[in-house]
């Protein structure tokens, strides 16, 4: 019984830490704030354009993909800066690769957006 209670308490602690990280990201990280604003804007556009349930799934996936990629990029950059505060060529390379992953996510999100919205303007 005690093990089960500890499991639940540990899950609650983990949730609290995750919520704290979420709050830090959306209140202090400019890239996350910008992407969140874009996500809200695209959600409003989705309602205006009356996109289908399938299109909503892809749009929400794209928004989530960008936010996750940007969050991981931010975490990697913060860790790299903490471990090696002064400029270092390899740390710079690691940060560039991390930013590249976020860029990949952005490219695919734009492609998803174009697939969803271009037909709505052509037809």
Beta strands, then each sheet from edge to edge (+ up, - down):
end
